[in-house]
Amino acid sequence: MENYTQTSTDFILLGLFPPSRVGLVLFILIVPIFLMALAGNLSMVLLILLDAHLHTPMYVLLSQLSLMDLTYISTTVPKMASGFLFGNRSISFIGCGVQSFFFVTLAGSEGLILMSMAYDRYVAICCPLHYPIRMNRRVCALMILGSWALRAVNACAHTVYALHIPYCRSRAINHFFCHVPAMLTLACRDTRVYEYTVFVSTILFLVFPFLGILLSYGQVLLTVYHLHSREGRKKAYSTCSSHLTVVTLYYAPFAYTYLRPKSLQSPAEDKVLAVFYIFLTPMLNPVIYSLRNKEMLGALGRVTQRICSAKT
């Protein structure tokens, strides 16, 4: 293995798969998942953009979720694929910082968007008469801008720290992208204080939003239970189950990655967990939100009809 010491400014990403036949088979299996995630999230963004019926807070927030998934898989997976196929595993010091910044920003903002979506459903179901006031365009825009801005500031702090600590060991990062915790294992400075700040950051941006989501959906389910309309209950349960499935897919791997004790962490487990939030969650989100959603399917039909009419 090539050794990157402090005389080099580049890092080397060891990648997700070993350079062998088994690695090639696994890579071939992961490529369709990546392409499905790419196509699915791009389609969601374009569909919500093109269909006026979907220009509501719920779907605008959903488009942001898809945009975040689309962007952060695009900042991590192509480099991983290039390293595996062409052996170009090195990444510049600045390139590593940029990749780390975008990943932390986008992955973290997604949790805040999911919390905003939970609040949207809470207001729509529990306080329907107040919905036009509590979830107007201005509030929706502030939620989106706040999600991006808060995590961008947080990501900037983490990235600046990671780029300013001295690296006196091998420059080989045992991951397939510039994951800050994996980078810290190469540092020759005591990083316990920084690890504490990561824990606090995780509580603020992962645990608190999750508690907010649980509170919102707890109120929603309680309200739905007392609905007299069977059709209304069915529709509300369907919407909530879709949202809760996505929340579980997002929070479970991130919580296990960042909240477990350092003594239980291992590079192999971290890479397996990363497969969930880099590949599987972005692939499944569009499927969960589109196939079980009549509005999305109706919008797909309308947009398709418009495109076909324009061609004839």
Disulfide bonds with the S-S distance in Angstrom:
Cys96-Cys178 1.94
